[in-house]
Every structure is written in structure tokens, then in C-alpha cells.
Amino acid sequence: MKKVLLVVVFLLLIAPMAQAQAPWTAWLYDSENGEIWQVDQTGAVLNNRILPTVMAHDRYSDRLTVSDDGQRMAYSVYSSSMNTTQFLVYDVASDSMIATYTPPALLIGDSPSITGVAFNRLGTAVAYGYLLESIEWQIVVLDITTNSVIFQISSSDPSVASIVGDFPYTVPIPQSYGSAEVHYTVLPYGTEGPLQLQSFRWDLLTNTVTETVIYNQLQADTLPSSGQVTVALFDERLPNIIDTLMFPIQFNTVQVYDPSVFGRFPVLSNADWSFSAPAFIEGGVRLIAPAYVIPEDRWTYPIIQRNGTIDGYAPIALDRPGNISGTSAGFVYLSNPAAATPSGYSSALYYVNSSVAIDSGLLLWTSDRLVSLAWVGPRTTMESAGLAAWTMLAPPLALASGSTISPADAAPGDGEVGSLTIGGGAVINTTDGDRLNMRSGPGVDFSRLARLADGAQVIVLEGPVAADGFVWWRVRTVDGTEGWVVQSADDVRTLIPSS
């Protein structure tokens, strides 16, 4: 009896060490036939459909973009008979196409996989980028509710060309879309591209473009609440063997962009490895970073702690490094081994609860087709709270030019009293009877928790975080309500240190 009690006590002690698992589903996509499957964490198929079109077509886009809530999908179809590409948005709940857009004549009309797409957080608008026959690129923002273009920029716009430069044969790839900003990466078309691509922020309200150091590779992963982004990049500040390679391409570091420090920095480095498509796992507690071991001609999959140490290596096989996505307690990956099928491949979806054990995972779903992992979510319900800081192997690189948010924005200006400190007091400052919105996260799309009156006393808990053109701080009111508020708005300092 005593042994049983001891075992029970031991299990109770170790149980909190495993991450709590939030429910999730995965969307899988067959680009050859436009077929999609929604699979839940038990392996049950919740949905299986063919994406609709409005014209006879030869092919679907290689890439399917899914909204944050998993309910809307954006894709392209191409018709060789009409030499026309159409951009479409499909709604799962209504099982209908809810928005369409036909871009002008595209240079790469028969290769819609090159175009980039990003939904906003609410899934009500989508950014779509493409390259025209005129060698000019464009990004449009489509309002899904009204099916109309509400914002548009072009590489020929003087304000854009002065920042981005006039380089022909480049394609804009939208990577993320906040409430009033689109982050995109410029990809040289028809080349292998440089080791580090250019990343830009398009402010939709002012129609201005600034260069950033956030999305300098296409395969980037973003934590929605904290705004942290991870990418694989070459960093000459750290050991590498790029000069010894026949083809000088190596990504010797895994890096993280953290809005709280206003920069991007390496968290893991290996001179003999080349990383690809790192992903946040376990709600952002750790990373998995596929790495090609150059001297040994093999792949490895290290699990990385936020302090920069490697906890272990996942015994998995990925035929495409991007087919991996994190969950609240682990990660999902899709294997595409060669098989005797019409496509020459098969597909197998696995789930690894890496907070319990780093293993090859549980097989959830299989197909005799070549499919891709389009989405796992919803991400907002899977991100852990109170994440530790990342280690920095080298000083963070700040925004390259013209950013509207910088560390100086979180410091007092002329005539202001002191600076905000974690654990310190602050006072809400508004004018003309206005109240300051307190939100559930650092961004204008997060839900409003309260409206704070002028003179209200708060305690500063966390920050600063740059998002949507504002500097945000998490605060606690006298009645115990906690949420995020902006430091200033409309040239008014809305959060002032109380001492």
C-alpha cells in the first residue's frame, strides 16, 4: 500500500512539469487537386473538401494560407487557356467562396506558388503580393467582407522605390498582417537569392514603408501574442565554414526577433550546421530547428531551450523542413516519404508531446498523396504565458532604417518625468475626457478589457512591446485588472511614471 501511495505522490509531483495541452487541429493540403483535410489531435478527420474555383483551371497554388482561427483559406488558381490567375478566399463554415480578386497580367501567372499571402488577425482582410509582366510588383489588401481592394502599394511608387530600391524581378511575400501594418519579404525571382532577404513594414495608415530585420527569410515562425519571430540566418559574427563550401550558402544560426528588445539576435550557433525553418514548440517555451550537418551529409532536429542549450534531438524525418508546427505541449510534423503512388510520394502526420518525451511521435493520419502541412492552431490559444527571456549570443540587430518604433520611444522625452520601470507605479493621462483602452494583448486587435480614466493609478508589470505602431506596457489597476495599454497616442503621453 505504501508503494502505491509513493507512486501516486511521485506522479502528482511530475505532472506539472508537462505543458498543458490546448485543443488543436491541423489543415493538410493537396495542391495537385485542391483537396483539404482537417485533422484533430486524436487523428479524426473533421473536414475533407475540394477548394472551389470560379473558372476552368490547370493548377492550384502550391501554397495554402489559413486565417488565425482556421476558418478561412486563401489560394490562387491559374488557367492556361485564358492566361489568367485568380486569387480566392474560401470560408469553411459556410462552405463557400467569399472573396475573389483577378490581378493584372502577371509575369509568373502559371506559378502562383511564388505569390505571398497573409491574413489579418481577425480574418477579415488579406494581403496578397505578386509580380506583373511590367516587372513591377504590387501588394493589395482585400477587404473580405466587401470584396474590395482597400490598400495598395507598388514597387514603382516613389516612396517605396526610395526605400526598397528599383530591383527588377523581385516578388513581395507578405509574412504577417497586423491591424494597420503588413510585414513582407522581397524575394529575387528566378534565383537562389541572397543569404539574407530584405524585410519591410508597410504602414497602411500613412502608406509608408520602412526596412526591418524581422522577416529576413521566407520560412519564419511567429508567436502571435508576444510578437516574437524565429528565422535561420547566416551571421558572420559567429563561427561558420561558408568559405570552404562549393556553394557558399550556410545558415549557421537560429535567431529570434523580440519586440521587447527591438531587435533580432542569435540564440543558437553551430559552425558545421546549416539551419532551416525553425519553429516555436510547446507554446513558445522551446524551439525545434531542422539542421543540415554539412560534414556528415545528414539532417538533425535539435530541441532548443530559451537559454540556448540543446535539450535533445527529435528522432524524426522531414522531407520538407517547413512541414512542422508547434502546439501548446509539443509539435506536429508531416513526413513525405517516397512511395509507389501516382505522385511518387506518401504523407504521414505525427504529433510529438515533447514536453513529456522527445520521440518520433504518434501517427495520426496518412495519405497516398503528396500533401503539405498548411496550418496548425489556433495559435493564440496555444501560446504559453510568462515565457523566459532568450539568450543572446551576440548583440541584437536593430531595425535597419526609418522605423516608427525604437528603444527611444520607451524612454522619456524632453519635459517628461522619469521613465517607466517594471514594478513601478504609473498614472493614466488622457485629454478631453477620453479613456485609455486596456487590451488583453499588445495590439489593437486584442479584446478590450477596460477603459481607464484620466488619473487612474496602475502598476507596470511588463514591457515595452512594439506592435501596430505603438509602444505597449502590461499594467495592473487598483481593482486587480491586468492588461496592455499604449505608452502614447496622438502625440499625447498616456502612461506617465508616478514617481
C-alpha positions as CSV (number, residue, x, y, z in Angstrom):
1,M,0.0,0.0,0.0
2,K,2.9,2.4,0.8
3,K,4.4,1.7,-2.6
4,V,1.2,2.6,-4.3
5,L,0.9,5.9,-2.4
6,L,4.5,6.8,-3.2
7,V,3.9,6.2,-6.9
8,V,0.8,8.4,-6.8
9,V,2.6,11.2,-5.0
10,F,5.5,10.9,-7.5
11,L,3.1,11.2,-10.4
12,L,1.4,14.2,-8.9
13,L,4.8,15.9,-8.4
14,I,6.0,15.4,-12.0
15,A,2.6,16.1,-13.7
16,P,3.0,19.9,-13.6
17,M,6.3,19.6,-15.5
18,A,4.4,18.7,-18.7
19,Q,2.9,21.5,-20.6
20,A,-0.9,21.8,-20.5
21,Q,-2.3,20.8,-23.9
22,A,-4.8,23.1,-25.6
23,P,-7.0,21.5,-28.2
24,W,-5.7,21.9,-31.8
25,T,-6.4,20.8,-35.3
26,A,-4.3,20.7,-38.5
27,W,-5.2,21.6,-42.1
28,L,-3.5,19.5,-44.8
29,Y,-3.4,20.5,-48.4
30,D,-3.1,18.6,-51.7
31,S,-2.1,21.3,-54.2
32,E,-2.4,18.9,-57.2
33,N,-6.2,18.5,-56.7
34,G,-7.0,21.4,-54.4
35,E,-8.2,19.0,-51.7
36,I,-8.0,19.8,-48.0
37,W,-8.4,17.8,-44.8
38,Q,-8.9,19.0,-41.2
39,V,-7.4,16.5,-38.7
40,D,-7.7,16.9,-34.9
41,Q,-5.3,15.8,-32.2
42,T,-6.8,12.4,-32.0
43,G,-6.4,11.7,-35.7
44,A,-10.1,12.2,-36.5
45,V,-10.8,13.8,-39.9
46,L,-13.3,16.7,-39.2
47,N,-13.4,18.0,-42.7
48,N,-12.5,16.9,-46.2
49,R,-13.3,19.1,-49.1
50,I,-12.2,20.3,-52.6
51,L,-11.5,24.1,-52.7
52,P,-13.9,25.7,-55.1
53,T,-12.9,27.9,-58.1
54,V,-14.8,30.2,-60.5
55,M,-13.1,29.3,-63.7
56,A,-11.6,26.3,-65.5
57,H,-8.1,26.0,-64.3
58,D,-4.9,24.0,-64.8
59,R,-3.5,24.2,-61.3
60,Y,-3.9,25.4,-57.7
61,S,-1.2,27.4,-55.9
62,D,1.4,25.4,-54.2
63,R,0.7,27.3,-51.0
64,L,-2.5,27.5,-49.0
65,T,-2.8,30.3,-46.4
66,V,-5.2,29.8,-43.5
67,S,-6.5,32.5,-41.2
68,D,-5.6,32.5,-37.5
69,D,-8.8,30.8,-36.5
70,G,-8.6,28.2,-39.1
71,Q,-11.8,29.2,-40.8
72,R,-10.8,31.0,-44.0
73,M,-8.3,30.0,-46.7
74,A,-6.6,32.0,-49.4
75,Y,-5.2,30.4,-52.6
76,S,-4.8,31.0,-56.3
77,V,-5.7,29.1,-59.4
78,Y,-4.3,29.5,-62.9
79,S,-5.9,28.9,-66.3
80,S,-3.5,28.4,-69.2
81,S,-6.3,28.8,-71.8
82,M,-7.1,32.3,-70.6
83,N,-3.6,33.0,-69.2
84,T,-5.3,34.3,-66.1
85,T,-4.7,33.9,-62.4
86,Q,-7.5,34.4,-59.8
87,F,-7.0,34.9,-56.1
88,L,-9.7,33.3,-54.0
89,V,-10.8,33.3,-50.3
90,Y,-12.9,30.3,-49.1
91,D,-14.9,30.2,-45.8
92,V,-15.1,26.8,-44.1
93,A,-18.2,27.4,-42.0
94,S,-20.4,28.5,-45.0
95,D,-18.6,26.1,-47.4
96,S,-18.4,29.0,-49.9
97,M,-16.1,31.3,-51.7
98,I,-16.5,34.7,-50.1
99,A,-14.0,36.9,-52.0
100,T,-12.2,36.9,-55.4
101,Y,-9.6,39.1,-57.0
102,T,-8.2,39.0,-60.5
103,P,-4.8,40.7,-60.6
104,P,-3.4,42.4,-63.8
105,A,-1.3,40.4,-66.2
106,L,1.3,38.5,-64.1
107,L,4.8,37.7,-65.2
108,I,4.5,34.4,-63.3
109,G,0.9,33.7,-63.9
110,D,1.5,30.0,-64.2
111,S,3.5,29.8,-61.0
112,P,1.1,31.1,-58.3
113,S,3.2,29.4,-55.6
114,I,5.6,32.4,-55.8
115,T,3.0,34.9,-54.6
116,G,2.6,35.6,-50.9
117,V,-0.5,35.9,-48.7
118,A,-1.2,37.0,-45.1
119,F,-4.5,37.3,-43.3
120,N,-5.0,39.9,-40.6
121,R,-5.6,38.7,-37.1
122,L,-9.4,38.7,-37.4
123,G,-9.5,37.1,-40.8
124,T,-11.5,40.0,-42.2
125,A,-8.8,41.2,-44.7
126,V,-5.9,39.6,-46.5
127,A,-2.7,40.9,-48.1
128,Y,-1.7,39.5,-51.5
129,G,1.6,40.1,-53.4
130,Y,2.5,39.4,-57.0
131,L,4.9,40.3,-59.9
132,L,3.5,41.9,-63.1
133,E,4.6,41.5,-66.7
134,S,5.9,45.1,-66.5
135,I,8.5,43.8,-63.9
136,E,6.6,45.9,-61.3
137,W,5.4,44.2,-58.1
138,Q,2.3,45.1,-56.2
139,I,0.7,44.3,-52.8
140,V,-3.1,44.7,-52.4
141,V,-5.1,44.4,-49.2
142,L,-8.5,42.9,-49.9
143,D,-11.4,43.6,-47.6
144,I,-13.1,40.2,-47.5
145,T,-16.5,41.5,-46.2
146,T,-16.9,43.9,-49.1
147,N,-14.7,42.0,-51.6
148,S,-12.8,45.2,-52.5
149,V,-9.3,46.5,-52.5
150,I,-8.8,48.9,-49.6
151,F,-5.0,49.4,-49.7
152,Q,-2.4,49.0,-52.5
153,I,1.3,49.7,-53.0
154,S,3.6,49.2,-55.9
155,S,7.4,48.9,-56.4
156,S,7.1,51.9,-58.8
157,D,5.7,54.2,-56.1
158,P,8.3,56.8,-55.4
159,S,8.0,56.4,-51.6
160,V,8.5,52.7,-51.9
161,A,11.3,52.7,-54.5
162,S,13.3,55.1,-52.3
163,I,13.4,52.5,-49.5
164,V,13.1,49.2,-51.3
165,G,15.2,50.1,-54.4
166,D,14.4,49.6,-58.0
167,F,15.4,46.0,-58.5
168,P,13.7,44.1,-61.3
169,Y,12.3,40.6,-61.0
170,T,11.5,40.7,-57.3
171,V,8.4,39.4,-55.7
172,P,6.8,40.7,-52.4
173,I,5.9,37.9,-50.0
174,P,3.5,39.1,-47.2
175,Q,4.6,37.4,-43.9
176,S,2.3,38.9,-41.3
177,Y,-0.6,41.4,-41.2
178,G,-1.4,43.3,-38.0
179,S,-4.3,45.8,-37.7
180,A,-2.6,48.5,-39.6
181,E,0.7,47.1,-40.9
182,V,1.8,44.4,-43.3
183,H,5.3,42.9,-43.0
184,Y,6.7,41.5,-46.2
185,T,9.9,40.0,-47.6
186,V,11.2,40.8,-51.1
187,L,12.3,37.7,-52.9
188,P,14.5,37.8,-56.1
189,Y,12.6,35.7,-58.6
190,G,14.4,33.1,-60.6
191,T,17.5,33.0,-58.4
192,E,18.6,31.2,-55.2
193,G,18.5,34.6,-53.5
194,P,21.0,36.1,-51.1
195,L,21.7,34.6,-47.6
196,Q,19.6,37.4,-46.1
197,L,16.5,38.7,-47.8
198,Q,15.2,42.2,-47.3
199,S,12.3,42.7,-44.9
200,F,9.9,45.6,-44.8
201,R,7.0,47.1,-42.8
202,W,4.2,48.8,-44.8
203,D,2.2,51.2,-42.6
204,L,-1.3,51.1,-44.0
205,L,-2.5,54.3,-42.3
206,T,0.4,56.5,-43.5
207,N,1.2,54.4,-46.7
208,T,4.9,54.5,-45.8
209,V,7.4,51.7,-46.0
210,T,10.4,51.1,-43.6
211,E,13.0,48.4,-43.6
212,T,13.2,45.9,-40.7
213,V,15.2,43.0,-39.5
214,I,12.2,40.8,-38.7
215,Y,11.4,38.5,-41.7
216,N,14.7,38.2,-43.5
217,Q,13.9,34.6,-44.6
218,L,10.6,33.2,-46.0
219,Q,10.5,30.3,-43.6
220,A,9.8,32.2,-40.4
221,D,7.6,31.4,-37.4
222,T,5.7,33.9,-35.3
223,L,4.3,33.8,-31.8
224,P,1.0,35.8,-32.1
225,S,0.8,37.3,-28.6
226,S,4.4,38.2,-27.9
227,G,5.2,39.0,-31.5
228,Q,8.5,37.0,-31.3
229,V,9.7,35.7,-34.7
230,T,12.3,33.0,-35.3
231,V,14.4,32.5,-38.5
232,A,17.5,30.7,-39.7
233,L,20.2,33.1,-40.9
234,F,23.9,33.4,-41.7
235,D,25.7,35.5,-39.0
236,E,29.3,36.4,-39.8
237,R,29.9,37.3,-36.1
238,L,29.7,33.6,-35.2
239,P,31.8,30.6,-36.3
240,N,31.0,29.2,-39.8
241,I,32.5,27.3,-42.7
242,I,30.9,29.2,-45.6
243,D,34.3,30.0,-47.2
244,T,35.1,26.2,-47.6
245,L,31.8,25.3,-49.3
246,M,31.5,24.8,-53.1
247,F,28.2,26.7,-53.0
248,P,28.6,29.5,-50.4
249,I,25.2,29.1,-48.7
250,Q,25.0,28.4,-44.9
251,F,22.6,29.5,-42.2
252,N,24.9,29.0,-39.1
253,T,22.5,30.4,-36.6
254,V,18.9,30.3,-35.3
255,Q,17.8,33.8,-34.5
256,V,14.8,35.4,-32.7
257,Y,13.3,38.8,-33.2
258,D,11.9,40.1,-29.9
259,P,9.8,43.3,-29.9
260,S,10.7,43.8,-26.2
261,V,14.3,44.5,-27.1
262,F,13.6,46.0,-30.5
263,G,15.9,43.7,-32.4
264,R,16.9,40.3,-33.7
265,F,19.7,38.2,-32.2
266,P,21.2,34.6,-32.5
267,V,20.2,32.1,-29.8
268,L,22.0,29.0,-31.2
269,S,25.0,28.7,-33.4
270,N,27.0,25.8,-35.0
271,A,29.9,26.3,-37.4
272,D,29.2,22.9,-39.2
273,W,25.4,23.2,-39.4
274,S,23.0,25.0,-41.7
275,F,19.6,25.6,-40.1
276,S,16.3,25.7,-41.9
277,A,12.7,26.7,-40.9
278,P,12.9,26.8,-37.1
279,A,9.6,26.6,-35.3
280,F,8.3,27.5,-31.8
281,I,7.1,24.5,-29.9
282,E,5.3,23.9,-26.6
283,G,3.6,27.3,-26.7
284,G,6.9,29.0,-27.4
285,V,8.7,27.5,-24.4
286,R,11.3,25.9,-26.8
287,L,12.3,25.7,-30.5
288,I,12.9,22.9,-32.9
289,A,15.4,23.8,-35.6
290,P,16.0,21.4,-38.5
291,A,19.7,21.5,-39.3
292,Y,21.8,20.0,-42.1
293,V,25.1,18.7,-40.7
294,I,27.4,19.7,-43.6
295,P,30.4,17.4,-43.0
296,E,28.3,14.3,-42.4
297,D,25.7,15.0,-45.1
298,R,22.7,14.3,-42.8
299,W,19.8,16.2,-41.1
300,T,19.3,16.6,-37.3
301,Y,16.5,18.1,-35.3
302,P,17.7,19.8,-32.1
303,I,15.2,21.0,-29.4
304,I,16.4,24.3,-28.1
305,Q,15.8,25.9,-24.7
306,R,15.4,29.6,-24.3
307,N,18.8,29.7,-22.5
308,G,20.4,28.5,-25.7
309,T,21.1,24.9,-24.7
310,I,20.0,21.8,-26.7
311,D,17.8,19.5,-24.7
312,G,17.9,16.6,-27.1
313,Y,17.3,15.6,-30.7
314,A,13.9,14.6,-32.2
315,P,14.2,11.2,-34.0
316,I,12.0,12.4,-36.9
317,A,12.3,12.6,-40.7
318,L,11.2,15.6,-42.7
319,D,11.4,15.6,-46.4
320,R,10.4,19.3,-46.4
321,P,11.8,21.3,-43.4
322,G,8.8,23.6,-43.4
323,N,6.3,20.8,-42.6
324,I,6.5,21.3,-38.9
325,S,4.4,23.5,-36.5
326,G,4.2,23.9,-32.7
327,T,1.3,23.2,-30.4
328,S,0.9,24.1,-26.7
329,A,2.6,20.9,-25.4
330,G,4.7,19.8,-28.4
331,F,4.7,19.9,-32.2
332,V,3.2,18.4,-35.3
333,Y,5.2,17.3,-38.3
334,L,4.4,15.9,-41.7
335,S,6.6,13.3,-43.4
336,N,6.5,12.7,-47.2
337,P,8.5,9.5,-47.9
338,A,8.8,8.1,-51.4
339,A,6.2,5.5,-52.2
340,A,4.7,3.6,-55.1
341,T,1.9,6.1,-55.7
342,P,0.9,8.2,-58.7
343,S,2.8,11.1,-57.2
344,G,5.7,9.0,-56.1
345,Y,5.2,10.0,-52.5
346,S,3.0,9.3,-49.5
347,S,2.2,11.5,-46.5
348,A,2.1,10.8,-42.7
349,L,1.1,13.2,-40.0
350,Y,2.6,12.8,-36.5
351,Y,2.2,14.5,-33.1
352,V,5.1,14.7,-30.6
353,N,4.3,15.7,-27.0
354,S,7.8,16.9,-26.5
355,S,7.0,18.4,-23.0
356,V,6.8,14.8,-21.9
357,A,9.2,13.0,-24.1
358,I,11.3,13.8,-27.3
359,D,10.4,10.9,-29.5
360,S,9.2,10.1,-33.0
361,G,5.6,10.9,-32.1
362,L,2.1,9.4,-32.5
363,L,0.9,8.7,-36.1
364,L,-2.4,10.5,-36.6
365,W,-3.1,10.4,-40.3
366,T,-1.8,9.0,-43.6
367,S,-2.4,9.5,-47.3
368,D,-1.1,8.0,-50.6
369,R,-0.7,11.5,-51.9
370,L,1.9,14.3,-51.6
371,V,0.3,16.8,-49.2
372,S,1.6,19.7,-47.2
373,L,1.0,21.0,-43.7
374,A,-0.8,24.2,-44.2
375,W,-1.8,25.2,-40.6
376,V,-1.9,24.1,-37.0
377,G,-3.9,26.0,-34.5
378,P,-5.5,28.2,-33.2
379,R,-2.1,29.6,-32.3
380,T,-3.5,32.3,-29.9
381,T,-4.8,29.6,-27.6
382,M,-1.6,27.6,-27.5
383,E,1.0,30.3,-26.6
384,S,2.3,30.0,-23.1
385,A,2.3,32.9,-20.7
386,G,5.3,34.3,-18.7
387,L,7.9,33.0,-21.2
388,A,11.5,33.3,-20.1
389,A,13.9,35.6,-22.0
390,W,16.0,34.2,-24.8
391,T,19.8,34.0,-24.5
392,M,21.8,36.4,-26.8
393,L,24.9,35.0,-28.5
394,A,25.6,38.5,-30.0
395,P,24.0,41.9,-29.5
396,P,20.6,42.4,-31.2
397,L,20.4,44.0,-34.6
398,A,18.0,46.9,-34.6
399,L,15.7,48.0,-37.4
400,A,17.6,48.9,-40.5
401,S,16.1,52.3,-41.3
402,G,13.2,54.6,-40.6
403,S,11.4,52.6,-38.0
404,T,8.5,54.4,-36.3
405,I,9.2,52.4,-33.1
406,S,12.6,52.4,-31.5
407,P,14.1,52.0,-27.9
408,A,14.0,55.8,-27.6
409,D,10.2,55.6,-27.8
410,A,10.2,53.8,-24.5
411,A,12.4,56.4,-22.8
412,P,11.3,59.8,-21.5
413,G,11.4,62.7,-23.9
414,D,12.1,66.4,-23.2
415,G,9.9,67.7,-20.4
416,E,8.8,64.2,-19.3
417,V,9.3,62.9,-15.8
418,G,11.3,59.8,-15.4
419,S,10.9,56.5,-17.2
420,L,8.6,53.5,-16.7
421,T,10.0,50.6,-14.7
422,I,8.7,47.1,-14.1
423,G,7.1,47.0,-10.7
424,G,6.8,50.8,-10.6
425,G,3.7,52.9,-10.5
426,A,2.2,55.0,-13.3
427,V,-0.7,57.3,-13.9
428,I,-3.1,57.2,-16.9
429,N,-3.0,60.6,-18.7
430,T,-5.8,61.4,-21.2
431,T,-7.3,64.6,-22.5
432,D,-10.8,65.9,-23.2
433,G,-12.4,63.3,-21.1
434,D,-11.1,60.4,-23.1
435,R,-10.4,57.0,-21.6
436,L,-7.5,54.7,-22.4
437,N,-8.3,51.2,-23.7
438,M,-6.8,48.3,-21.8
439,R,-6.5,45.2,-24.0
440,S,-5.8,41.5,-23.5
441,G,-2.6,41.7,-25.5
442,P,-0.1,44.2,-27.0
443,G,-2.0,45.1,-30.2
444,V,-5.2,47.0,-31.3
445,D,-6.9,43.8,-32.4
446,F,-6.8,42.2,-28.9
447,S,-10.1,42.3,-27.0
448,R,-10.8,45.4,-24.8
449,L,-10.8,44.6,-21.1
450,A,-11.5,48.0,-19.7
451,R,-11.4,51.8,-20.4
452,L,-9.1,53.6,-17.9
453,A,-10.0,57.2,-16.8
454,D,-7.6,60.1,-16.6
455,G,-5.6,60.0,-13.3
456,A,-6.1,56.2,-12.7
457,Q,-3.2,54.6,-10.8
458,V,-1.6,51.4,-12.2
459,I,1.4,49.2,-11.5
460,V,3.7,48.4,-14.5
461,L,4.1,44.6,-14.9
462,E,5.8,44.1,-18.3
463,G,7.0,45.9,-21.4
464,P,7.8,47.6,-23.5
465,V,6.5,45.8,-26.6
466,A,6.3,47.4,-30.0
467,A,3.2,46.5,-32.1
468,D,0.9,48.2,-34.6
469,G,2.9,51.4,-34.4
470,F,2.6,51.8,-30.6
471,V,4.7,51.0,-27.5
472,W,2.7,48.8,-25.1
473,W,3.0,48.0,-21.4
474,R,1.2,45.5,-19.3
475,V,-0.3,47.1,-16.2
476,R,-2.5,46.2,-13.2
477,T,-5.2,48.6,-11.9
478,V,-6.3,49.1,-8.3
479,D,-9.1,46.6,-8.6
480,G,-6.6,43.9,-9.9
481,T,-7.5,44.0,-13.6
482,E,-4.4,43.3,-15.8
483,G,-4.0,44.2,-19.4
484,W,-2.0,46.1,-22.0
485,V,-2.1,49.9,-22.7
486,V,-0.2,52.2,-25.0
487,Q,2.5,54.5,-23.8
488,S,1.4,57.3,-26.0
489,A,-1.1,58.1,-28.8
490,D,-1.8,61.1,-31.0
491,D,1.3,62.8,-29.6
492,V,0.0,62.5,-26.0
493,R,1.9,60.6,-23.4
494,T,-0.8,58.3,-22.0
495,L,1.2,56.4,-19.4
496,I,3.3,58.6,-17.1
497,P,5.6,57.3,-14.2
498,S,4.1,58.3,-10.8
499,S,7.4,58.9,-9.2
